[in-house]
Amino acid sequence: MWNSMDVLRSLQRGKGSINTNYIGIIQRPLGRWTIEIRDPRKGVRVWLGSFNTPEEATKGYDAEAHRMLKLAQ
């Protein structure tokens, strides 16, 4: 089972974002951490919410990624 904490993400170049070492996780200028994940079936990004710490955001990302993998099987 994979964990997004283990995977380095590419440089995030979006407006107001700060690079992290987590996939899909962006720190906003006010300090909150937000997450998005790409839905491969629909081909769109899905907003998953905002969190106080990158670790909380990672758990949310992982839960949604596992759910999507189950639906794809």
N, C-alpha and C positions, 0 to 999 in steps of 0.2 A: 504494500500500500504506500502510495507516495504522499508527501506532505509538502505544501507550498513553501514552508520555511526552508526546505532543503534546496530549492531552486532559485537561482538568482534571476531577477527580472531585468529586462532591457531598460535603458534609460528612459524615464518618463518625461516627455517634452510638452505635456499639456500645460495650459495656462494656470499658474498658481499652484503647481504641484512640486513636490520635493521627492527625489529619488529614494527608494527604499530597496531592501534586498528581498522583497516579497512580491510574488506575482499578483497583479491586479489590485494592489494596495497603494493608495496615494495619500500623502499628508497634505491637507488643505492649509492655507495661510493662517487660519485661526487655531491650528493645532489638532483638529479632529482628523481621524484616519477614515478614509472611505474605500469601499471596494466595489469593483465591477467584475463580471465574468462574462465571457463570450459564450452564447448558446449556439453550439454547432448545428443544431437542427434548424433553427430559425435564422441563423447568420447575423444575429444582432447582439449588442452588449446589454447585459442585464444589471441594473443597479441593485446592489444588495444592502446598502445602508452605510451608516457612519458609526464609528466606534471611538472610544477614548484612548485605546492603546493599539499598537500594531499587532500585538499578540491576539487580542480579541478579534480584530479584523481578520487575521489569518485563520482563526477557528471558524469564522463565518464563511470564508472563502472555501475552506476545505470541506465543510458540511455541504455546501451547494455543489461543489465539484463532484463529490461522491454521489450525491443525489442524481446529478446529470448522467454520471457514468452508469448508474443502475437503470435509468430510463433508456439509455442507448442500447442496453443488452437485450 
